[in-house]
Amino acid sequence: MPAWQPEGFSLSPENLFKISASDVDNDQLCPQHGFVKSRSGTSILGTHGWRKTYDPEDFPLKRFLIALSRYHARRTQGDSHDPAFVKAEDAYRDCHPGLLSYLGKALENYLDFLDARQSLAGEPLVYLGYDHSARVTPKGAIAAWAPIYRTATGKVEIHRIRERKIDPQVSNWDIMAGHLGASMAAGYVRSVNVIEVLLYRGRGGTGEAVKFQDADPRMLADFYGEKVRPRALQIVAGGAPQPGRDCASCRVTAVCNSLIPMDGALHQYETGPYTRSVSATDLAIYERCPARWYLERKLRLPVDVNSYSNPSLNRGRLVHGWLREAHKRGVACTHQDVPDVADRLSSDIAGNLTNEEYESILPFLRSHLSRCPLLAAIEVLHTESAVYGWDQTADTIIASAPDIVYLDSDVLVIRETKTTDSALPAGGNEAREMFDGVVYWLLNLAEHGWVASYGASSGVVELEVLTPSASGVFRYSTDDMSLMVVAETRVKHTVEGWHEDTSWPSRPTEHCRTCPVALWCPDSENYITTPAARGAPMGGGLF
């Protein structure tokens, strides 16, 4: 059977297959992305002049690891902790103020952890660096980014750096990195430790998890051959592309035949500073505060989930999750699907919710029953799954995840469901004003890519609004030329600030009180603790 090859482009001859520990640990890795990424040192042919560009700050872990290496270098040269720490800060002193705040705390936390590990070891831990690879076959190598240490008595210790949460289960990453650590000094290594370290713990969070303690290198080699090597070979073999989060870092985005062609959909005249991805949620967050978008959505910095709660957003998330499971069945929602709380376990759909969660959304689910799109004979295309497109001119991936996409005869219908405690909108205009961002966004995507991609004649956006006692579905067509002018203009102006931004300034407001990344933002603290928070005029921000 011939080896799989991607369509639309080719690669120069491979010099080496190189698989990272992060990739073997990623069950959602796009097969085509993994195929291309595994060909180390190759060039991509057929991209018609396109080349992915990168944001220099889009990988906070790299900044952290560079800072850590500088710290160890200064300690090796004889510096005490404090001057070595100051020197390490040079690695991130020029970055965004929010990232600067996070990295400073992360380095402090990690060095505290390292002191504890060294005390436990009873002997010095010698730093070996963070960027490691080793040949395991004549043409194959494995790699991992992680601080690795050794002792004089033949122990190797590997620290997997985590930014958001600890996974207590042994993973493919742990096995590959442990095997790699042992391979770095074959014959010298007596035992291997693999430990996950959380750079930010939050309130009551666990800071570390030991995956392997004094593991025999031969055992790790056996584990690698049995559990991880088959996954590595699967990545090398490749497969059909599956658009998703990998698109933002993929080197072949511009020639991927699984992205919907949407050139010009964002109505920008030129590419931005680097290849980006965007959704309606991204733009809504950016309009509120560019710094929040950058820290939360782009850099994915840790959030203190115990500090922030938005009942409306939580309710919407639960409703969408329920609708996703219900509509995946391919049958209309009925009263049997939404029993009373006491009988909720009789419904498989509600089985994953707590009583309190189910009770909070039950009135909205019952309001949906008469509006369920599956009551009609339709062809369902997607239910609560992300759809990805590519705007070549803007050099941007476009993502959207409407509640359901279906064909009604030859009309493409995109339905978005919203919940509200307010009264039901009196008509289509009022409904659109309540949720104008998502309506205009979806109309624009339908007109500039989706309709043609699905072979439809036109597109309709359905806005389903649910209240505890009523519901309505409001329809907006791409055939309405005046509406489309407004939609396209709105998208153009909303996107252009985000598209060109490279500084991500803050916009301090009352939203600082519930911002999930406020703990890293200097302006947030100043806003909340100054007279401006009590109604005085706001001055300029710190960013």
C-alpha angles and dihedrals in degrees: 000000000000118000117260115261127190119247123238098024143036137210131236114249112295119246096185141002109227123183123189126217089236091058097051087050094054113089090181096054111138106245093222092047090050091047092054095040093052092059098085116204097008127131125224116239124203103032092125094232096315118132126175114248124205138218105237090220100045096104110059092178091064091055089050094050093048089051091049091052091051090050092053092045091056092046090052088053090055104265119143120235100273100052090040090053092050090052091049090055089066087077092070106016092109097050131101112302092241092051089045090056092049096046093050091054092042093055092048092051094047095049090050088053091047092053090053092049092050091051089050092049092053091215137065119286108220114211115234099181134259108258108075137166136163136189112245096172132016090266102022134078136176123214142187138180107222139117107262125193135183135196131217090250094061104265121139121200124194123193119203106205115222124189103186114019145352122246109208094196122092107253139193087258092059093050096046094044091047091050090047092050091052091047093055091074107017112192092018099067114089099175141356133221121196116191133175114221124196112213093203122030104185118197111344093339123155112253103199145011126201110222100174125015118192090339119184110245090225090056091051090049090053092048090050093051093046104039111016109031093065089055091048091052089049090056092049090051092056127193145198114329119260110196115224141106091332090070091077092062101030121120093211102049093121093057100036110125093204096066115089109246105244105160110172095012092125092048095228121144099215143012121281127238092282142355110289143173126222142186136178089263090053091054094046091052092044092052089054095045129345091203091056091051092051097046098039106032105025104033095026093215118186119277129205097239091184092062103053132054132163112189094197093052092045091051092049091049091052093047092049091049091052093048091049092056093042097049093045086071091068094230132101121267113255139186089262088065093059108046124166117285093259090057099036096116088067086074115071089202093062096042096099095055130086118240090254094050093047092047092051093057101032096095091051093048091052090050088055096057097084090045100048107135091216090070085084129059102264138148108241114214103172138003116198092327127131120255117204131205137174127231104195095189094053092038087227137133112224118211131186134164110195118182094250137354119197145158118243101191101306097336119102109222122197114190125196120186123210131183126211139171089212125091118286111269113263093228147339096290094053091045091051091050090053093052102017097141096062095039094054092042094053094043089053093049091048093051096043103048118332099074093051093042093056094042094244128148095224142346136244128193113210117200110200111195118194126194126175090264109022145026140199139186117214120193129210121184132209086222089071099095097190091051091049092053089056092045094050093045091049093050092046094053094041093051101042098072092048092042094058100034121115101156102053100205121200125248104204113209138136086290087076087078092065101027110130093218098040090114089071099041118092091199092055093060093044092049095050095046099042132077089259088074089058094055105282117135113276119240127205120307128247093245 
